[in-house]
Amino acid sequence: MVCFLCRKKNLIEFLNLGNQPLANKYPRGEADFKTEKFFPLTVFFCNNCRNVQLGTLISREIMFEDYYYLSSVNPGLLRHFEQFGKEIAVRGANFVVDIGSNDGVLLKPLKELGIRAIGVDPSINVSKIANDAGLETITAFFNTETAEMIKARYQKSDLIIASSVFTHLEDPHQFIGAVKNLMTDDGRFIIEVEYIGNILKDVQFERFYLDRIFYYSLTSLQSLLARHGMHIAEAEIIEPHGGSLRVTARLGQNQITAAPVQQLLEEEKTNLNPTRFKKFKEQVKTQIAAFRNKLLEYKKDKIKVAGYGAPARVATICNYGNIDSDLIEFIVDDSHLKQNKFSPGTHIPIVSKSFLENSAPAVLVVFAHEYLDSIKEKTGNKYRYLIPVPPREV
């Protein structure tokens, strides 16, 4: 295989998570179970540009035109984007384009702050939610045609944002070309993307799933942007999604690298290598076995177990660990788009929080563990809470 970013034949397979369903496609019942498709989930590392990518590429149209992820149901993300909006206001922007704007989680605080902004999102159902709320959203994949349409209808943008979008892209090169076409000469392009360094450090193997093709390091982003005549002006680690990377790119090849950028690049030279990925593979095997064994212990002791939160990572964890409703009776999720459906592949029922009142589980598996405090608050802090990876009660 060839690395899609740097075009070199330096890919090394380091993790195989077996056959997996599409993570954000929640079947409705028996008819959907019969047509559910599974694909190999194999992860590769490029020893040249330190890019990580999947071996299987699924059409983006299949993935995103009918979508079940709503950012605004997550209190942690709401806080993040409210703060992000304030930071944008302080630094100033004339016209913001938010690519992958979902249900308007960033558009809403920008509108409240009086900042002119539009969203672009390919999901028909999700962009409708945003538009119905008065948050102007173009329903389309972002590409050259969309960029030209925005320029013609509005103007060029001095701030283009792609939060939790870049990892999903089928063709990052084409995407950046469209960004450059839409961006003013002095504009900024901000990328927020799940960071491979944190995935390795915290053994977050559940963040690999078929929606996401690429898992970026700062090194791979620097290499990619440089190919398009852009440089990284700023970089920092931010909290969302288990530790993400926020990068601010500008046009031109800057000869001076900011100290935080250089420091992170140096850390990646040490931490991102075949030896580290081999260790990660062994850690993944150990942790999924420990999680399954913990659930088997509960079952043996007749302890009722449910889950809270059905993010995409549920598919990876449960299918790789062979965990179904025999071990986790149901999963509560706050998104009405997921309720009354089932987890992909292993078909655990997904229900609303009201279901907890009569079902009385003793343990709640917190799949969206970075939002543990919020989940404890929502559930009255009256259960035993189990973080799945690595398994531990908190």
LINPE-V811506 format. One record per backbone hydrogen bond with DSSP energy under -0.5 kcal/mol. CO is the residue of the C=O (numbers start at 1). NH is the residue of the N-H. Records with the same first field share a line. If there is no record, write none. Layout:
BEGIN
CO = NH  NH
END
This chain:
BEGIN
1 = 11
3 = 7
8 = 3  10
10 = 47
12 = 45
15 = 43
18 = 41
20 = 39
22 = 25
24 = 26
25 = 27
27 = 342
29 = 32  33
30 = 34
31 = 35
32 = 35  36
33 = 36
37 = 22
39 = 20
40 = 42
41 = 17
42 = 55
43 = 14  15
44 = 53
45 = 12  47
46 = 50
51 = 46
52 = 215
53 = 44
56 = 58
59 = 63
60 = 64
61 = 65
65 = 124  125
68 = 70
69 = 71
70 = 73
71 = 74
73 = 75
74 = 78
75 = 79
76 = 80
77 = 81
78 = 82
79 = 83
80 = 84
81 = 85
82 = 86
83 = 87
84 = 88
85 = 89
86 = 90
87 = 91
88 = 92
95 = 158  159
96 = 98  118
97 = 99  161
98 = 101  120
99 = 163
101 = 104  105
104 = 108
106 = 110
107 = 111
108 = 112
109 = 113
110 = 115
111 = 114
114 = 116
116 = 96
118 = 98
119 = 138
120 = 100  101
121 = 140
122 = 124
123 = 127
124 = 128
125 = 129
126 = 130
127 = 131
128 = 132
129 = 133
130 = 133  135
131 = 134
134 = 136
136 = 119
137 = 139
138 = 121  140
141 = 143
143 = 147
144 = 148
145 = 149
146 = 150
147 = 151
148 = 152
149 = 153
150 = 154
157 = 184
158 = 188
159 = 97
160 = 190
161 = 99
162 = 164  192
165 = 168  169
166 = 169
167 = 213  214
171 = 175
172 = 176
173 = 177
174 = 178
175 = 179
176 = 180
177 = 181
178 = 182
179 = 182  183
182 = 157
184 = 187
188 = 160  190
189 = 191  249
190 = 162
191 = 193  247
192 = 164  165
193 = 245
194 = 196  216
195 = 198  199
196 = 200
197 = 201
198 = 202
199 = 204
200 = 203
203 = 205
204 = 207
205 = 208
207 = 209
209 = 212
211 = 213
213 = 54
215 = 52
216 = 196
217 = 221
218 = 222
219 = 223
220 = 224
221 = 225
222 = 226
223 = 227
225 = 228  230
226 = 229
229 = 252
231 = 233  250
234 = 248
236 = 246
238 = 244
239 = 243
240 = 243
243 = 195
244 = 238  246
245 = 193  247
246 = 236
247 = 191  249
248 = 233  234
249 = 189
250 = 231
252 = 254
255 = 257
256 = 258
258 = 262
259 = 263
260 = 264
261 = 265
262 = 266
263 = 267
264 = 268
265 = 269
266 = 270
267 = 270  271
268 = 272
271 = 273
273 = 277
274 = 278
275 = 279
276 = 280
277 = 281
278 = 282
279 = 283
280 = 284
281 = 285
282 = 286
283 = 287
284 = 288
285 = 289
286 = 290
287 = 291
288 = 292
289 = 293
290 = 294
291 = 295
292 = 296
293 = 297
294 = 298
295 = 299
296 = 300
297 = 301
298 = 303
299 = 302
302 = 304
304 = 362  363
305 = 329
306 = 365
307 = 332
308 = 367  368
311 = 314
312 = 315  316
313 = 317
314 = 318
315 = 319
316 = 320
317 = 321
318 = 322  323
322 = 324
324 = 327  328
329 = 349
330 = 307
331 = 351
332 = 309
334 = 336
335 = 338  339
338 = 341
341 = 350
343 = 347
344 = 346
346 = 325
348 = 343
349 = 331
350 = 340  341
351 = 333
352 = 355
353 = 356
354 = 357
355 = 358  359
356 = 360
362 = 384
363 = 306  365
364 = 366  386
365 = 308  367
366 = 388
367 = 369
368 = 371
369 = 372
371 = 375
372 = 376
373 = 377
374 = 378
375 = 379
376 = 381
377 = 380
379 = 382
383 = 385
384 = 364  386
385 = 387  394
386 = 366
387 = 392
388 = 391
392 = 387
END
